[in-house]
Amino acid sequence: MSETEQFWRKHLDAIDASGLTTKVYAEQNQLKAIELYKWRNHFRRQAERSRKQQSGFMRVNLKSVQSRPAPLATSRPGIACTIILDDMRIELAKLPPANWLRSLCLTAQGDQ
């Protein structure tokens, strides 16, 4: 952590410990409240990135779609995964990485 980050982290920790609002704390310590908000968001985003990198899971948001009967999938030798999106059928010999599968779903939905 850089000296600048340590400086702002110390103030943000002090705000949390004091029970004061960010605005009042800023006034009492001759700081700009907007800078405190900026650094709080910086540390939040940093923690979120770190959490995502450590997790073996990826968030996937599903949209509600019109229900229709799923086609029957027959198990074939050497096929570990079958993906059916609309009229497209993809058969894979092994499970794909989660981020690849997410990209495929987003692309198929036209959200990317």
Secondary structure as the mmCIF struct_conf table of DSSP 4:
data_model
#
loop_
_struct_conf.conf_type_id
_struct_conf.id
_struct_conf.beg_label_comp_id
_struct_conf.beg_label_asym_id
_struct_conf.beg_label_seq_id
_struct_conf.end_label_comp_id
_struct_conf.end_label_asym_id
_struct_conf.end_label_seq_id
HELX_RH_AL_P HELX_RH_AL_P1 GLU A 3 SER A 18
TURN_TY1_P TURN_TY1_P1 GLY A 19 GLY A 19
HELX_RH_AL_P HELX_RH_AL_P2 THR A 22 GLN A 28
TURN_TY1_P TURN_TY1_P2 ASN A 29 GLN A 30
HELX_RH_AL_P HELX_RH_AL_P3 ALA A 33 GLN A 54
BEND BEND1 GLY A 56 GLY A 56
HELX_LH_PP_P HELX_LH_PP_P1 ASN A 61 SER A 64
HELX_LH_PP_P HELX_LH_PP_P2 PRO A 69 SER A 75
TURN_TY1_P TURN_TY1_P3 PRO A 77 GLY A 78
STRN STRN1 CYS A 81 LEU A 85
TURN_TY1_P TURN_TY1_P4 ASP A 86 ASP A 87
STRN STRN2 MET A 88 LEU A 92
BEND BEND2 ALA A 93 LYS A 94
HELX_LH_PP_P HELX_LH_PP_P3 LEU A 95 PRO A 97
HELX_RH_AL_P HELX_RH_AL_P4 ALA A 98 GLN A 109
TURN_TY1_P TURN_TY1_P5 GLY A 110 GLY A 110
#
